[in-house]
């Protein structure tokens, strides 16, 4: 086995499965040892104007990107053709909707980064994990946008015949290294940066993605009682005990 194939094996087989193990076990460890820290660490109390603009943009954009990745990576080309969606129509939808979601996501992320860096109180509440998270998020998004623009929109690479197949093979424990080693550079960087993000995920505030207020559905009602105005004038202190 030559050096190139060994590197491909490490990058596109060993590393992804290692990251998967870290992602799953890391969340289990975090849940068992740091439930109180399983939170977004919201900084809204320090600044809310920019947050109210950047946060919805980023989250709606990332949701659109996530849905696009589920369709593009999880659904084979033969299935969309069977449903009557031609390759041209699929490509047009992927580019227009995908880029719109990317613009919202990148715009929101830039606002959030600007807010966090220029507001002293918000920046003071920023941890090392937050900085790593923002760095990896920026890398993943930028490489994804570049891959779409350079290799798909203005190029001739069809990721559904390469990266998507490798992704589905990964879950059947038969990933083909050739599919990723022959993929364009920005697609490789996009996947590698995404793997690093998933490896860091359990140890950052990104764990809030898997938090849902399910307990609120079954918890008892909170009972509020008003004060008796007749007792407000009474002297505060111990009540007298009558014998």
N, C-alpha and C positions, 0 to 999 in steps of 0.2 A: 504494500500500500504506500503510495507516494505521499509527499508532504501536503500537496493540495487536497487530496481526498481525505487525509487525516484531519485537516483543518475544517473541511466541509462537514465531516462527521461530528466534530466537536461543536460547530456553530449551529448546525441544522438538525441534530439529533440529541446529542448529550445535553447541550445548553437548554433547549426547550423543555425537556423532561425534568431537568433539574429545577428550572424555574417553576414548573407546575407543582413539583413537590414542595418547594419553598412557599409558593402561593397558598396552597391548601394547609400545610402544617403551620405556616406562619399565622394564618387567621385563627386556627384552633388555639395556638399558644396565646395570641393576643386576647382572644375572648376569655380564656381561662385565667389570665394573669392581669389583664388591664381593662376590665369592663367599664370602669369609670372613664377611662380615656378613649373609649369607643365613641368618638364624637367628631364633629366638624371643626371644633375649636373656633367657633364663630367669633369674628372681630367686628361685628356690626355695632357693638356698643362704642367702639372708637370712631367709626366713620360709616355712614349709611348711604350718602348720596351716590358716590361712585359705585358702591357695592350693589345698589338697587338697579344700576344700569348694566354693569359688567357681569354680575352673577347670572341673571336670566339669559343674557346673550350666550354666555359660555355653556350653560347647562342645556339650553335648547339646541345649541349647535352640536354639542357632544352627543346628545340623544339621537339627532339626525345622523351623525357619523356612525354611531353604534348600529343603528338600524341598517344603514348602508353596508356596513361590514358584515352583518349577519346575512344579508341577502347575497352580497358579492362573494363571500367566502364559503357560506354554508350551502347555497343552492347551486347545483351544477348547471352549466349552460344548456344541457339537453332538457332540463325541466322548464326553463323559461321559454325555450323554443316550443315545447309541447303545449304550453299555455298560450301560445300565439304571440309571444313577445319576440320580435325579431332582434337580431344582434344590434342593428342600427338604432332601434328604438331604445333598447336597454342601455346602450352606450350613451345616447343623448340624455336619457333620464339620469343615469349615474353621474354624468358630468355636470348637468345643470343643478340638480338637487344636491349632489355631493359638494359642489363648490359653494353653493349658497349656505349649506350647513358649515362648511369650513370657514367661510367669511365671518359668520356669526361667532363661531368658536374662537377663531384667532382674534377677532375684535374684542370679544369679551375677555379673553385671556390677557390681552395687552392692557386693557383697562384695569384688570385686577392686579397685574404686575406693577403698573404705574402707581396705583393706590397704595400697594403694600410698600413700595420703595420710597414714596414721597411723604407718606404720613408717618410721623415719628412714632406715634403710639402703636399703629398697626405693625410697623417694622420691628418695634421692640417686642411685640408678641410673636414674631416669626421665629420658629425653631429651625434647627439644622435640617430636620426631616422635611419641613415645609420647603426649604430652599432646594433640596434634592428633588422633591416632588415636582416643583415648578420647572426645574431644569429639564427633567425627563419628559414632562408633559409638553414643554415647548419643543423639544427635539422630536418627539413622536409626531406631533401635529405638523411641524415644518417639513419633516421628511415625507410625511404622507401627502401633503399638498404638492411638494416638488415632484414626487413620484407620479401623481395624477397629471400634473401639467406637462412635465417633460416627457414621460414615457408613455402616457395614455392619450391625453388630449392632443398633444402635438407630436406624438410618437406612434409606433405601430405595435406596442407590446400589449397583449391581452392577458391581464393577470388571472383571468378565470381559466386559462390554460396552463398556468404555472403555479403561482403562489396559492391560489385557491385549492388546487388539487393537493399540493403539499400540506395545506392546513387540514383538509379532510383526512388525508392519509395519517396525519399525526395522531388523530383520535382513534384510528384503527391499528396503531402501533406499527405502521409500515411507511414512515416518511421517506420520500425519495430525495436524497441530497442534491441530485442533479437539477431538480426543478428550481431549487433556491440558488444554487451556485451559478445557474445560467440566467437568473433573473437580473434585471437592470440594477445599477448601483443604489439608486434612491429607494427602491423597493427593499433591497437587502438592509439598508440602514434603517428604514422604517420598521421592519420586523425586529431587528436587533435592539433598537431603542425601545420598542414596545415590550420586548422580553425583559429588559432591565427595569422598566416601569412596573411590570407585574411582579418582579422579584422584590422590589421595594414597597409594593402596595400594602402588605399587611402591617408595615411598621410606620405608616404615615396616616394622615387624616383621611385618606381615600377609603378607609374601612367603612366610612359612613354610608357608602353605596349599598352595603349589605345590612343597613340598619332600617328597621321599619317599626313603627309604634303599634305592633300587634297587641300588646298588653292593654292598650287603651280600649280595645273592643270588649274586653271581659272584666276590666277592673270595676269596682263599685263606684257609684256616684259620689261626688264630693258634696257634702252637705254644708251649706252656708247658713249661719244663724245670725240674725241681727241683734244688736245690743238692746237691752231693755232701757228706754230713756229714763224710766223711773229710778233706775239704779245708778245712773251716771252721776247724780248729785251726791251719792253716798261716799263716805270717806273710804279711800282705798286702804287695804290692809287686811289683817286677819278678821274673819267673821266671828262674832261672839257666839259662844256655845251656851245654849240654854239648858239648865238642869231641871 
